[in-house]
């Protein structure tokens, strides 16, 4: 009996996940730009109609990539959110992880992909915020809250998370995607050391 039009193959989800993995690798390694649906299809060796079959359109394709990036980021967010003995150790632990992130092109490429796509499409922007940026910030908020020896308001926690995360995001953009590593290298130890000491002083003074 022939398959009805519009029905899914038994291996639909398996094939879709295979495509998502290939598309995500392309997004993390190709030039930083907004590929067309045809370019996305070419990157994983299929046709444009094939991507439409699995993702409906270009927006659906990008949303699937963001889902995969978020899935890959969960282990890091859980590692970041783990509590330390106190706020000073929590910040030291976070910045130790972050120095690796500054030197790891995958971290910034994932965020750059979400930012570029999100600025061009409000629906994708909301998805990037929900799936990647907010989890990154909330992992920092959780770590500080669990490690600090005092109650911290949500407003202060969010402000602290932004102070912690934003310079590292900008430093990664500066070094990896804007060519700064060759023209004006940032000393990651100096940057994270300054941030760490300033934030420890703030948290200690407020205790």
C-alpha positions in Angstrom: 0.0 0.0 0.0 1.6 3.4 -1.0 2.4 5.9 1.7 -0.2 8.7 2.0 0.9 12.1 0.9 2.3 14.1 3.8 2.8 11.1 6.1 6.1 10.6 7.8 8.6 7.8 7.1 9.2 5.5 10.1 12.7 7.0 10.4 11.6 10.6 10.2 12.8 11.6 13.7 16.1 9.7 13.2 16.8 11.4 9.9 15.7 14.8 11.3 18.2 14.5 14.1 20.9 13.5 11.7 20.2 16.6 9.7 20.1 18.8 12.8 23.5 17.6 13.9 25.0 18.3 10.5 23.3 21.7 10.3 24.6 22.6 13.7 28.1 21.7 12.9 27.8 23.9 9.8 26.6 26.8 11.9 29.5 26.4 14.3 32.2 26.1 11.7 31.2 28.1 8.6 31.6 31.8 8.0 29.5 34.0 10.3 26.6 35.0 8.2 22.9 34.1 7.5 23.0 31.2 5.0 20.0 30.7 2.7 17.9 27.5 3.0 19.6 26.3 -0.1 23.1 26.8 1.5 21.9 25.0 4.6 20.8 22.1 2.5 24.0 22.0 0.5 26.0 22.0 3.8 24.5 18.6 4.8 24.2 17.1 1.3 20.5 17.3 0.8 18.1 19.3 -1.3 16.1 22.3 -0.2 12.8 20.4 -0.5 14.3 17.8 1.9 14.9 20.5 4.5 11.4 21.8 4.0 10.1 18.3 4.6 11.8 18.1 7.9 11.8 21.7 9.1 9.0 23.4 7.0 11.1 26.6 6.2 14.3 28.4 6.9 13.0 29.7 10.3 12.1 26.2 11.3 15.6 25.1 10.3 17.3 27.8 12.4 15.0 27.0 15.4 16.0 23.4 15.2 19.7 24.4 15.2 19.1 26.6 18.3 17.4 23.6 20.0 20.5 21.5 19.3 22.9 24.2 20.6 20.9 24.4 23.7 21.0 20.7 24.2 24.7 20.7 23.9 25.0 23.6 26.3 23.1 21.9 29.2 26.1 20.1 30.6 28.1 23.4 30.8 25.2 25.3 32.4 24.8 22.5 35.0 28.6 22.7 35.7 28.5 26.5 36.0 25.4 26.4 38.3 27.0 23.9 40.8 27.5 25.6 44.2 30.8 26.4 45.8 31.8 26.9 49.4 31.4 30.6 49.2 30.9 33.4 46.7 34.7 33.9 46.2 35.2 30.3 45.2 32.0 30.4 43.1 33.4 33.3 41.0 36.8 31.7 40.8 35.3 28.5 39.5 33.2 30.3 37.0 36.0 32.4 35.6 38.2 29.4 35.4 35.6 27.8 33.2 35.1 31.1 31.3 38.8 31.5 30.4 38.5 28.2 28.5 35.3 29.5 26.9 37.1 32.7 25.7 39.6 30.5 24.0 37.0 28.1 22.6 35.5 29.2 19.3 32.5 27.0 19.7 31.2 29.0 22.6 31.2 32.3 20.9 30.1 30.9 17.5 27.0 29.5 19.0 26.1 32.8 20.6 27.0 34.7 17.5 24.8 32.5 15.4 21.9 33.1 17.8 22.5 36.9 17.9 22.8 37.3 14.1 19.7 35.2 13.4 17.8 36.7 16.3 18.4 40.3 15.3 17.0 39.6 11.9 13.9 37.6 13.0 12.0 38.5 16.2 10.7 35.0 16.6 14.2 33.5 16.4 15.4 36.3 18.7 12.9 35.2 21.4 14.0 31.6 20.9 17.7 32.5 21.3 16.9 34.4 24.4 14.9 31.6 25.9 17.1 28.6 24.8 20.6 30.0 25.1 21.1 33.5 26.6 18.7 33.1 29.6 20.1 29.7 30.6 23.6 31.1 30.4 22.6 33.9 32.8 20.5 31.8 35.1 23.3 29.3 35.5 25.5 32.2 36.9 22.6 33.5 39.0 22.1 30.0 40.5 25.8 29.6 41.3 26.0 32.9 43.1 22.8 32.4 45.0 23.7 28.9 46.2 27.2 29.9 47.1 26.6 33.3 48.8 26.1 33.4 52.6 23.3 35.9 52.3 20.0 36.3 50.5 20.3 38.1 47.2 17.4 39.6 45.4 16.5 38.5 41.9 17.2 42.0 40.7 20.8 41.9 42.1 21.4 38.4 41.0 20.4 39.3 37.4 22.6 42.4 37.5 25.5 40.3 38.8 25.0 37.7 36.1 25.1 40.4 33.4 28.2 42.0 34.9 29.9 38.5 34.9 28.7 37.3 31.5 28.7 40.4 29.3 32.4 41.2 29.3 33.3 37.6 28.6 30.9 37.5 25.6 32.3 40.7 24.2 35.9 39.5 24.8 35.2 36.3 22.9 33.7 38.2 20.0 36.6 40.6 20.0 39.2 37.8 20.0 37.6 35.1 17.9 35.3 36.7 15.3 36.6 40.2 15.0 40.3 39.3 14.6 41.4 40.8 17.9 43.6 37.8 18.8 46.0 38.8 16.0 45.8 42.6 16.3 45.1 43.3 20.0 45.1 40.2 22.2 43.1 40.3 25.4 44.8 38.9 28.5 42.1 36.6 29.7 43.8 36.2 33.1 43.8 39.9 33.7 40.2 40.3 32.6 38.8 37.6 34.7 41.0 38.5 37.6 39.7 42.1 37.6 36.1 41.0 37.3 36.6 38.4 40.1 38.2 40.7 42.6 35.6 43.5 42.0 32.7 41.1 42.4 34.1 39.4 45.5 34.6 42.8 47.1 31.0 43.7 46.3 29.6 40.5 47.7 31.8 40.7 50.8 31.0 44.3 51.5 27.3 43.6 51.2 27.4 40.7 53.7 
